[in-house]
Amino acid sequence: GAVVSQHPSWVICKSGTSVKIECRSLDFQATTMFWYRQFPKQSLMLMATSNEGSKATYEQGVEKDKFLINHASLTLSTLTVTSAHPEDSSFYICSAPTSVGTGELFFGEGSRLTVL
Amino acid sequence: GQSLEQPSEVTAVEGAIVQINCTYQTSGFYGLSWYQQHDGGAPTFLSYNALDGLEETGRFSSFLSRSDSYGYLLLQELQMKDSASYFCAVRDRGTDKLIFGTGTRLQVFP
């Protein structure tokens, strides 16, 4: 079964509104979670690293005021796309590492955001 | 930083063998991973090479050569369900981030 649960799977919103995406680790604690964005036919681009109890670290070029990340507990990280615009339409996916030093991440199911 | 290059697309027929290459420029990583992603879905982990050499998992094998900054994923006895995108990835030793390659779209034909 899934070890990282992401919600919602699909969301359609009007331009200018904010959308929150939740990522939960099931049956394990995740002090770190990674948020990726993927445009059609492209690779997964790391947006930010979410750290429980501290501020997220953002990749170069990612607007921290637009993509708000909160890691309030050891099992929940949220990504809020504020004042969404059509160019923010994308597939957003969270992940959590299995353990340090391995190549595997547990991925959420992903969230398809469409901004009208 | 990390940079991983893959061919954009590969085509093959059922039953064939296909190799997807990954060349990288990196300042340090734990190992090379491979992920499969079907359209609209999340990536799923396929294999991991911590050391140089070949790792075999059923129909899939993966290879790493750190001296050549190169790795590949080998898929044997191709099936239609193998049509998907495949990504190599490295776990950055300094930040623990997983950085993905450019991705290869595999199309398997009957």
Interface residues (C-beta under 8 A of the other chain):
Chain A: T32 F34 Y36 K41 Q42 S43 L44 M45 L46 T49 I93 S95 P97 V100 G101 T102 G103 E104 L105 F107 G108 E109 G110 R112
Chain B: Y30 G31 L32 S33 G40 G41 A42 P43 T44 F45 Y48 N49 A50 F87 A89 V90 R91 T95 D96 K97 L98 I99 F100 G101 T102 G103 R105
